[in-house]
Amino acid sequence: MGLHTVEKIGGTSMSDYQSVRDNIIFKPVQTDDLYKRIFVVSAYGGMTDKLLEHKKTGEPGVYALFAQDRKQDSWSAALQDVYDSMLAINASLFEGELLHKANDFIHHRLQDARECLDDLHRLCQHGHFSISKHLSTVREMLASIGEAHSAWNTATLLQRDGVNAVFVDLTGWNNTQHVMLDERISETFKSIDLDTQLPIATGYAHSETGLMSTFDRGYSEMIFSRIAVLTEAREAVIHKEFHLSSADPRLVGENKAVPIGRTNYDVADQLANLGMEAIHPKAAKGLRQNNIALRVKNTFEPEHTGTLITGDYVSDEPCVEIIAGSRGVFAVELFDQDMSGEIDLFDVSILKVLRQFNIHIIAKDINANTITHYLAINLKILKRLMRVLHEQFPDAEITQRKVAIVSAIGSDMKTTGMLAKAVKAIADQGVNVIAMHQSMRQVDMQFVVDEEDYERAICSLHKELVEVYEHGRAICLAS
């Protein structure tokens, strides 16, 4: 294992260069050496939403407009908006000759992208060519621009500020040769001296098979993970604009939420399942298999050691480490009297439909004649899903309901009475529990509630299961 770290900086943090420089670059984790670090940077906050689509609302960006109707005036205007936004960012960071260079760099990228989209638009007006075969490539190309913009800017700014930073472009822009992801990463870092150079790498890397078909918006975490694994890093670090805390401070109060400090990859997986990713599960898998610890730090509190995630950590005593949840979940319930005795056949058929729409399943309930799936899904896809389910199960009663899921999670929750305490805490606030789940592993408890009860459920569980212990600076301080 090497002596270096691989560190990822999130988009919101990236939008504050001075904090990135002063709190991350100039304050290495557990060392005084400015170098022996590789940085993987995300696009500036909101930029990938403009290039693709808004991650939460689904509002179309350049890619979505091109994919939906390919009206040149709509996607072209969106691309111009991206250009204007990038120039505004450049103007806030540079001046003089450096500003000209920064604008020139992004101008060439966006001009190349516009020409590609124009050519593809014209080509696919002919009946022999199908746009659908090229959309995944278009998505990858557009996504790469945001990461290239932030990485080039950051490397250039650090050079200006006396750091021997190197812009590492993994996007494959204008490369004629297609290579596998691991080969691209390994070959690129062979020529970099980590003792004297500080690599600033793009959070997107082009590969022969593509990244977004598998990881979609989690691609930057996969790049971060593969770089850490292939360069044999001693530790992986993610810098975010907040701590990995016992609950959302905006809900329970900043004075009540506390950094977790220590946990394991199992807990990280449970968070990812709720859509609150510490790291993409497939990215975490590589780190875990190679015994690389992951540290999550708050960019704006650099002196705090953050939260260390390892494969083998278990809390000294059973406890809840985080209260998390997901709003806007749709419960889709299928009831059929004929299901009794053949529940496996119904389950397989339903799952096949869900996979067809690439829908994320948060949880599910099964009894003798009913299967309920709790889905992270937007209304547009839900309507299409319900139509297909009604077609495939004409005799079934199929209903849908919007709910929220609230979860208590910990590396070890195997103790008598914890579930009872949780249910009582929620009930005392007048919240009706629609459904409840706890597996034999006892690393999480899930409660399905009405969406309007989400905040009350979070706060009541946090008060009863976390706040009463007065943990201080962290539930378990990381080393």
C-alpha angles and dihedrals in degrees: 000000000000130000095238135089129223111218131190123203118205125228098254091051090046089060089067105060096175092056091046091052098042101034102035113018096039094038108056118195111260094339142075094221115109089201134047087083135108118204124206112192133201125218116273114281112287095006097107088049088058093046097046117006135299107284095219107026099032092229104165122253128186095297096046092048092049092047097045104051107340092222100166095217093058102047092035091055090048090052090051088052089054090050092050091048093050092049089051090053090049091050090054092052108035142038137187119359094354090056090054091050093047092050092045092053095053093038091061093048094050093042090053090049092050092051091049092051092046091051093046091047091054094042095053093052084078114085095233094064126071120206092205091070091060103040095091090055091048090052092051093047094051094044091054093059095067094052093045090052095053095040094050091046094048095048091048094047092050091050087053089051095053103267121127092232123168125206106228110197110197094164095097090226109180091356112144095200123075114211136174118269097249092048092051092050096044094048093046097052095045090080097047122094105213091192093065107015132065109211117211104195130191115253089228125064126186116233136176093250098038128238107230097064087066106026103019107182091001091071096108091057090051091053090048091051096046092049090051092049098043095045090043096235120196091222140003118220131194118197114205135171090250141031123262089254140184089257141344104296089212089064105036098027131266091255092055103043113084131192112259094226098191133026141133140254091259090065090046089055092052090052091049090052088058091050093253098114122193082178136343108272093235091050090049090051093065092048092047094048091051095045093243113152119224120218121195112202135183110240091210096049102048096164092063113092090223124208121319116209119197136164098243105040118124122171115255090239129019109273145145112258102182141012109210138155151163131246126201094041118155119218109208111193124192118191122184126162089212091060093082108106092009100061092127092060092049091046093052091049093050092047090052090057093046090051090050088062093039091236122174113232114210097181142336141208126210131186133158097294107005136072120188122188122195106213137194096218141133124241094253094057091040091060091051091046093051091050092053093045091052089050094050096040104035094163096049129096105235121187135170132204134180112237143153130238121216120190137191110207135186141153089245123017098155101132134115117260101015094111091047091051091050094050092047092049091055095042092050087063091054093251116149114223106218095185138352135204135190123164127211090254088067097208094124144020119204126202123191112211139163111282093243089058094055099102094043091051093049093049095045094050092046092050094049101038104031116014095055090067096058094216097186118206093358140352086245116001114234119230 
